[in-house]
Amino acid sequence: MKVAHVTTVHPWNDNRIYEKMVCTLSTTDIATYYIAPKPKNNIRKTNKNIKIFWLKNKQGILGRIQKNFEAIIILKKIGRCTVHFHDPEFIIGAVLLRIFGFDIIYDVHEDNKLGIQQKDYLPKIIRKPLALFVALIEKISGFLFHQVIAERCYKSRFPNAVSVLNYPKLPDKLPDLQKYNTNKIRLIYTGTITKDRGAFSHIDIIKLIPQAELHLVGRCENRLLNEIKEYAENENDRIRYYVKPEGFSYQELERYYLAGNWTAGLAVFPKTPHYYEKELTKFFEYMLYGIPIVCSNFPVWENLVSQNNVGKVINPDKLDDIESILTEIHVNQTLRDNITNNARYAVTTKYNWDGEFVKLLNLYKKIEYEKMKGC
């Protein structure tokens, strides 16, 4: 059996695609292929059990089209296999491959119908028509492909999809839960930094709490980074910006998590339809490293936090209580110990990649069985 993962848009070391799916798959008896844009910088040694094919990393619309054609040519050389692709841009190419006899899985990472309408870099006039067009071809693809979804909330749009949730991959040895010992309220945010992901809300929190410091770790466009720094004004000396346009690999993020003494991991997002029902990957990463979550009081988020007792929620439109919430976590050692222990227990027993990979592996085996049955 052969499985080829394909991305023409995501960075090659994307946590969900490479670190979780491709690397875990390579530990099985399934021949593992990976097609991805070639990184600009030198990369660390890759897994010898993975056959990697690099795409020319050209930018712009023409560059994306070219990468799609390159991926199709590579797959034709690999021969008939199960193609697991991760970008809506590749749907048309996947249709061609289906005609050629390939089995196809479309992995839905985002709710593109909502997400595209919030892309600041797109002209407003085309956002809604483009979102509706992508949603239409995604719906049509459901009749041609198997589908996998990264979030439970996508089930309403993809009712026949297999949920392979984006829970963290447990390390071989769990990191020790460090003793909290700091005089400062130390806050961390990891992941993509945008306006609708709370970029300015997190700055507002720093403005409200003079004894706090904020560490922003992730991907951020230079234009927005300048806006954030300008908005922060005199508080920039209490904000650490660890950002780069291409973002960080999970191994790089892990170093920040392990720095320890984090009062809380933030996800105080403004109310937008796109994130209202999503379970953010960062929640489970915070939990793995014993970091209390402080997030917006969206019903799905509040249910996750309260059900597992792993942090606190707040109304993102009213931050008046944020200082008392963070101060309580900071000074109340019993509360903090309970949150930390609950978080580690939840992520090691329920919210981890091991169980999700079993579902993905079963899908691959089902496809192979149906192929053999049809011969």
N, C-alpha and C positions, 0 to 999 in steps of 0.2 A: 504494500500500500504506500502511496506517495501523497503528501500534502504540501502544497506551496502557498505560503502566506505572501500577499502582495499589498504593498502600499506605495502609491506614487506621490503622496502628499506629506505624510507624517515623517518626522525624523527617524532614521534607521533604528535608534535605540529607544523608541517609544516604549513606555513601561508596559502598557497592556499588550501591544503587539509582540515586541521582541522579548522583553524580560519575562513576561508571564507565558504567553502562548507559544512562541517559537522555541524558547529555551526549554520549557517544560516538555514540549512535544519531542524534542531531540533526545530526551531520556527514555523514550519508548522505542519499540521496534519499527516505528513508522519512519520511512525516509522523509527527511525534513528539508524543504527548500525555502529560501527567503529572498524576495525581490524588493528592493528599497532604494531610495535616492542615496547616492554616494555622499558621505559626509565631507564637508570642506576641510576639516582638520584631520590629523592622524587619529586613528581609533585604537582602543586597546585590543588585545588579542581576542578574536571571536571564537565561539564554540566550534570545535573540530567536527562535531556531528551535524553541523548545519552547512548546507551548500548555499552560499550567498552569491547573488547576482546584483551588481550595482547598476543603477540607472544614472544617466547623465543628469546632474542636478541643475537643470536650467530653470530660470524663473519666468514668470509671466504666463499668459494663456497659451502661447505657442509652446513654451517649455513644458507645460502640463500635458498638452496633447501629445508631444513627442515622447514623454515618459510613458504614457499609456500604450503607444504603439510599440515602444521598446519592450515593455512588459509582456505584451501579446506574443512578440517574436520569441522572447526567452521561454515562455511557457510552451510554445509550439515545439521548441527544441527539447524541453524536458519531457514532453509527451503527456498523454492523457493521465490526469491526476485530479485530486480534489483541490480546487483553487479557492482559498479563503481570502477574500479581499476586504479592504477597510476604508475605502473612500468612495463617496457617491459619484465622483468624477469618472470612476472606472466602470460604471454600470454598463455603458454601451459596449465597452471592450469585453465585459463579462458575457454579454448577450452573444457576441461573436464566438467566444470560446465555448459557450453552451451549444451553439450550432455545430462546432467542431467535435462535440462529444465529451467535453470536460464537465465534471460535476462542480457546482458553484455554491459557495456560501458567502453571503453578504453580511458583514459585521457592522451593525449600526452603533456607532460610538456616541452620536449626538441626535437630538431631535431637530433635524435640519429645518423642518417646517417652521419652528419657532426661532431657532438659532440664527438662521440666515437673516431674519428680519432685524436682528440686533447687531449685525456686523457694521461697525462704524466706518470701515474702509470702503464699503459699497455705497454708491449713490442711492439716496433714499428712494428715488423713483423706481429703481429696479428690484429693491429688496423683496417686496411682497410677491411680484410676479415670478421672480427667480425661486423663492421659497415654495410657491405653489407648484412650479414646474418640477423641482427636485422631489417634492412630496408625491407627485403623480408618477414619476418614473420609479420611485421607491415602491409604490403600491403595485405597479405593473410587474416589477421585478419579483414580487412575492409569488407570482404564478410560474416563474422560471427558475428561481433559486431557492435554496434553503436560506434561512435567515437566523442570525444570532443578534441578541440585543445586550447592551452593556448596562442597561438600567431597567428596573422593574416597570417604571412609569411609561416606557415605550410600548408596553404590551397592548395598549388601546389602539395604537396605529399598526402594530405588527402582531396580531393575535396568534399567529401560527409559529412565531419565532421561539427559539430556545434561549432562555435567559442564562447568560454566562456573565455573572456580575463582576464588577471591577474591584473585587476585594484584594487586599494585599497578599503578596506571596511571603509566606513565613520563612525566615532564614533558618539555616541548619541549626544554629544556636541562637535562641532568643536573647536580645540584649538585656542586661540587668536593668531593673527599674531603679534609677538613681534617686538618692535622697535629695529632696528639694531643699536647697540651702542658698538663699539669695535675699538681699535687702531690697532689691528692685522688683517691680512687676515687669516681667520679661514676656513679651508677646511675639508669636511667630505666625506668619502666613506663608503657605507654600502653594505653588502652582501658577497658572496664568494670571497675570495682573491686568484687570480691565475695570472700567467704570462699573459695569453690571456685576462684577465679582467683588465689589466692596472696596475698591481702591481708595475712594475718598471717605467712606465710612470709617475705615481703619485709621485714617489720618485724624478724623474727628475724635476718635477714642483717645488718641495720644494727646490731643489738645485739651481734653477733659481731665486727664490724669497726669499731673506734673511729674509724678515719680515713676512713670512707666517708660519703657523703651520698646520699639517695634522693629522686628526683623522681617523684611519682605524678601522672599526667596523664590525666584521663578522667572518666567518669561514676561517681558514687557517691551512694548515698542518705545523707541527713544522719544517720540513726540509726547506720548502719554507720561513717560517718566519725568520729562521736564515740567509738564502740567502738575504732576503730583508734588514735585519739589517746590514749585511756586506756590501751590495751595498750602503746603506745610509751613511755609514762611520760617519763623524763628524756631520751629520744632525739629528742623532737619538734623540737628545735632543729637537728637534722641531716636533717630530712625536710621537703620542700617539697610542699605539697598544692595542686595546680592542678586543682580538681574543680568540677563543677557537675552538677545533677541531669539535665540534658538531654544532657550529654556535649559533645564538641568535633567540629567539622567537620574534614575532612582538612586543609584549609588552615591551620586553627589548630594541629593536631598538627604540621604540617610546620615551623612556627616553632620548636617545641621540638626537633625532630630537628636542625634547622640550627644550634641553639645550640652544637653541637659539644662536643668533649672529654668524650664519654660513654665511660666504661670499658666498660660493657656495657648491653645491653637485657635486662631480666629477664622471665622467664615461669616462675617456680618454683612450679608449681601442686601442691597435694596430689593424691593418687591418687583420681580419681573416674572412673566409666565414661564420663561425658559428654565429657571432654576427652582421654581416653586415646589415641584414634586421630585426633583433629582436627589439621590443620595450621593453626596460628593465623595470621591475617592479619598480626599484628604481627611475626611472624618475617620476612616478606618486606619489610615496611616498614623494620625494623632493617637488613636487608641492603642495601636501596636506599641508605640513608644511611651505610653503612659501619660500623654499630655491631655489635660482637661480641655474639652471642646467648649467654646463660647461662640454661638451662632445665632442667626436670625430665627425667629419663632414661627417659621413655616410649619404647617401641620406635620408633614412627613419628617422634617428635621427634629421637631419637638418630640415626636413619638420615638424616634431613634434614641435621642439623648435621654429622655425621661425613662423609657422602658429599660434601658441598660444602666441608668444612673452614671453617665460618663461626662457630665458637664452642666452647662446652664444655657438657657436661651433668652433672647431679648428682642423687643420690637425694634427693628432697624430704623423706624421713623421717629423713635423716641429713645435716645441714648442716656437719658437722665440717670438711670439706675446702673449704668455700666461700671462706674467706679466702685459702688458698693458690692456688686457681683464679683469683680476681679479682686477686690480687697479681701473678701471673704475666702475666696480660693487661696489667696496668697498667705493669709495668716492662720487659717483654720486647718491645722495639720491633720486632724481626724477626717474632716471632709475630703481633703485632698488625697489622703491614703485610700479612702473608700473609692473615690473616682478612679484613681490610678489602677487599683486592683480590679475593679469592675471592668475597666476598659481592656486590660490585658486578657481577662477571662473571656470576655465577649468575642474578641477578635481571634483568639486561639481556638474557640469552640464553635463559633458560628460564622463569623465574617472573614473568611480567608480563602485563598486561591485553591487550596487542595480540593475542596468540594466542588468548586466551579469547574476545575479542569476535568473532573470525572464526567460532568455533563457534556463538556466539549468532546472528550474522547469517545463517549457513547454515540454522539452524533456522527463523528467520523466513521465509526464502526458500522453504524446503521446505513450510511451511504455506501460503504464498501459491500455490505451484505446485499443491499438492493441491487447494486451493480452486478454482483455475481449471480444473483437470482435471475436477473434479466437476460443473462448470457445464454 
